[in-house]
Amino acid sequence: MKIIACIKQVPDSEAKVKAEDGKVTWGDAPLVINPFDEYAVEGALQQKEAQGGTVTALCIGPESARDALKHALAMGADDAVLVSDAALAELDTVGAARVLAAAINKIGGADMVVFGRQTLDNGAGLTPAQTARVLGWPMLGLSGSIKVEAGSVTVDRIIEEGRQTVSAKMPAVLSVVQSIGEPRYPSFMGIRKASKATIPVWSLADVGAAAAAPVVTRIELMNPPVQEREVEMITGESAAEIADKLADKILAEKVL
């Protein structure tokens, strides 16, 4: 079975987010693999172990995203592909889905594509379903367990009302949640293998996709206004005196 785990590089969860020149910035925070995507890699590796086959990690991002892909390789992925192009700087979820679908088709032969439930930086959680729509494949979201049998995949979806068991013919797109299992730590040998791995970089032309203008346009972002508060301590010789002063203050400020 051929499985593709789609990941993303995001700022560390401890990053301080602020608006700068109308855009979101994380400053010099370190960039890491999206924590939710570690569960996607784990789910893909579980199916590789159960069914046999290979796992390919796929990422859209700048050259620095190689580090996120190397993390997936160190966990146990067999190979990795980075789609990087200057035209992808302002990519939204719809554009990402189109580029990912094109890259998945270029890789070819995939039986299953696995995503994390959402990304840490924007948290939309839309890309898995949008990618499935572009591919024309069934979408099984919020999967807490996966079972493959006779060309079909069955998952237990973890939803607010409880669990929902659904099935679809493969190839299929899945998004997974934490119930899939704790992501494995990269092994020493995995880290060594990842450090020596050659990760191909594909441009938009390589995958046969065109850069689309973002569907959602952010006009301007700003930091929340600073709230200034003053505290006045009311004192007196007795509780009654303090109460009288407080009542006078409330009436003077027209609070009541």
C-alpha positions in Angstrom: 0.0 0.0 0.0 1.3 3.5 -0.9 0.5 6.1 1.7 1.2 9.9 1.5 1.3 11.9 4.8 0.8 15.6 4.2 2.6 17.8 6.7 3.3 21.5 7.2 6.1 23.5 8.9 4.7 25.9 11.5 6.1 28.2 14.2 6.7 26.6 17.6 3.6 26.6 19.9 5.4 28.9 22.3 5.8 31.6 19.7 4.4 35.1 20.5 2.1 36.1 17.7 1.7 39.8 16.8 0.7 42.0 13.8 3.4 43.9 12.0 2.8 46.1 9.0 -0.7 44.6 8.6 0.5 41.0 8.6 0.9 38.2 11.1 4.4 37.6 12.4 5.9 35.1 14.8 9.2 36.9 15.1 12.3 34.7 15.2 10.4 31.7 16.7 11.8 28.3 15.7 9.9 26.4 13.0 8.8 22.8 13.6 6.6 20.1 12.1 3.0 20.9 12.8 2.2 18.9 16.0 -1.1 17.6 14.5 0.7 16.3 11.5 2.9 14.1 13.7 -0.3 12.1 14.3 -0.8 12.0 10.5 2.7 10.4 10.1 2.0 8.1 13.0 -1.3 6.9 11.4 0.4 6.4 8.1 3.2 4.4 9.7 0.7 2.2 11.6 -0.9 1.3 8.2 2.5 0.6 6.7 3.2 -1.8 9.5 -0.2 -3.5 9.3 -0.5 -3.7 5.5 3.0 -3.3 4.1 4.0 -0.6 1.7 5.6 2.8 1.8 5.0 6.2 3.4 5.9 9.4 1.6 5.9 12.7 3.5 4.7 15.6 1.4 5.0 19.3 2.3 4.4 22.7 0.7 6.8 25.4 2.0 10.1 27.2 1.8 13.5 25.5 1.8 13.5 25.5 5.6 10.5 23.0 5.5 13.1 20.3 4.7 13.6 20.1 8.5 9.9 19.2 9.0 10.2 16.5 6.3 13.4 15.2 8.0 11.4 14.8 11.2 8.9 12.7 9.3 11.7 10.6 7.8 13.3 10.1 11.3 9.9 8.8 12.5 10.0 6.2 9.8 8.7 7.6 6.5 10.4 6.1 3.5 10.8 9.2 1.4 9.8 12.9 1.3 8.9 15.5 -1.3 8.9 19.3 -0.9 6.9 21.6 -3.1 8.5 25.0 -3.0 7.9 28.0 -5.2 8.1 31.8 -4.7 4.5 32.0 -6.1 3.2 30.1 -3.1 4.0 32.8 -0.6 0.4 33.9 -0.2 -1.2 30.5 -0.4 -4.6 29.9 1.2 -6.4 26.6 1.9 -8.0 26.3 -1.6 -4.7 27.0 -3.3 -2.9 24.5 -1.0 -5.4 21.8 -1.8 -4.9 22.3 -5.5 -1.1 22.2 -5.3 -1.2 19.1 -2.9 -3.6 17.3 -5.3 -1.2 18.0 -8.2 1.8 16.7 -6.2 -0.1 13.6 -5.1 -1.0 12.9 -8.7 2.6 13.4 -9.7 3.8 11.0 -7.0 1.2 8.6 -8.4 -0.3 5.3 -7.2 -1.4 6.5 -3.7 -3.9 4.4 -1.9 -4.3 6.7 1.1 -3.5 10.3 1.9 -3.3 11.2 5.6 -3.5 14.7 7.1 -3.5 16.0 10.7 -6.8 17.5 11.8 -5.6 21.1 11.4 -2.5 23.3 11.4 -1.2 25.2 14.3 -0.7 28.5 12.5 -4.2 29.0 11.0 -6.2 26.1 12.4 -8.8 26.1 9.6 -8.9 22.3 9.2 -10.2 22.7 5.6 -7.3 21.5 3.5 -7.9 17.8 3.8 -11.5 18.0 2.6 -10.6 20.5 -0.1 -7.8 18.2 -1.3 -10.2 15.2 -1.4 -12.6 17.3 -3.5 -9.9 18.3 -6.0 -8.7 14.6 -6.3 -12.3 13.3 -6.5 -11.6 10.9 -3.7 -13.8 10.2 -0.6 -12.9 12.0 2.6 -12.9 10.5 6.1 -12.3 13.2 8.6 -11.4 13.2 12.3 -10.3 9.5 12.3 -9.4 8.0 15.6 -8.7 4.5 14.2 -8.1 3.1 10.8 -8.7 -0.4 9.4 -8.0 -1.4 5.8 -9.5 -4.5 4.3 -10.3 -5.7 0.7 -9.6 -2.3 -0.9 -11.7 -0.4 1.6 -10.8 1.7 4.6 -13.0 1.9 7.7 -12.5 4.6 10.4 -14.0 5.5 13.7 -14.6 9.3 13.6 -14.2 11.1 16.9 -17.0 13.7 16.9 -18.8 15.6 19.7 -21.7 13.2 19.8 -19.4 10.2 20.3 -18.0 7.9 17.6 -19.1 7.3 14.1 -17.9 4.4 12.0 -17.7 5.1 8.3 -16.1 3.3 5.3 -15.0 4.2 1.8 -13.3 2.6 -1.2 -9.7 3.5 -1.6 -8.0 5.7 -2.7 -9.2 8.0 0.0 -8.2 11.1 2.0 -8.2 10.9 5.8 -7.6 13.4 8.6 -6.6 11.9 12.0 -7.0 13.0 15.6 -4.9 12.3 18.7 -6.8 9.0 19.4 -4.9 7.5 16.5 -2.0 7.0 18.9 0.9 8.9 20.4 3.4 9.8 17.7 6.6 7.7 18.0 9.9 9.4 18.9 12.4 9.5 16.0 15.0 6.7 16.6 18.7 7.3 16.5 19.0 5.3 13.3 16.0 7.2 11.9 17.7 10.6 12.7 20.9 9.4 11.0 18.9 8.2 7.9 17.0 11.5 7.7 20.2 13.6 8.0 21.6 11.9 4.9 18.3 11.9 2.9 18.0 13.7 -0.4 14.7 15.5 -0.5 13.6 16.5 -4.0 12.1 20.0 -4.4 9.4 20.4 -7.0 8.2 23.8 -8.4 4.7 24.6 -9.5 5.8 23.8 -13.1 7.1 20.4 -11.9 3.7 19.4 -10.5 1.7 21.0 -13.3 -0.1 23.5 -11.1 -0.6 27.2 -11.5 -0.5 29.7 -8.6 -3.9 31.0 -7.9 -4.8 34.3 -6.3 -5.9 33.8 -2.6 -9.7 33.4 -2.3 -9.5 35.1 1.1 -7.8 38.4 1.2 -6.7 39.9 4.5 -6.8 43.7 4.2 -5.1 44.6 7.5 -4.3 43.0 10.8 -3.7 44.9 14.0 -2.7 44.1 17.5 -5.4 44.3 20.2 -5.5 47.8 21.8 -3.7 48.1 25.0 -6.0 48.3 28.0 -4.9 50.7 30.8 -6.5 50.3 34.2 -6.1 52.5 37.3 -6.7 51.1 40.8 -7.8 53.4 43.6 -7.7 52.1 47.1 -10.3 53.5 49.5 -9.3 53.6 53.1 -10.9 54.7 56.3 -10.9 54.3 60.1 -13.8 51.8 60.0 -15.8 49.7 57.6 -18.7 52.1 57.7 -16.4 55.0 56.7 -15.0 53.0 53.8 -18.5 52.1 52.7 -19.6 55.8 52.8 -16.6 56.8 50.7 -17.2 54.0 48.3 -20.9 55.0 47.9 -19.9 58.6 47.3 -17.4 57.5 44.7 -19.9 55.3 42.9 -22.4 58.2 42.8 -19.8 60.7 41.6 -18.7 58.4 38.8 -22.4 57.8 37.9 -21.8 54.0 38.0 -25.3 53.7 39.5 
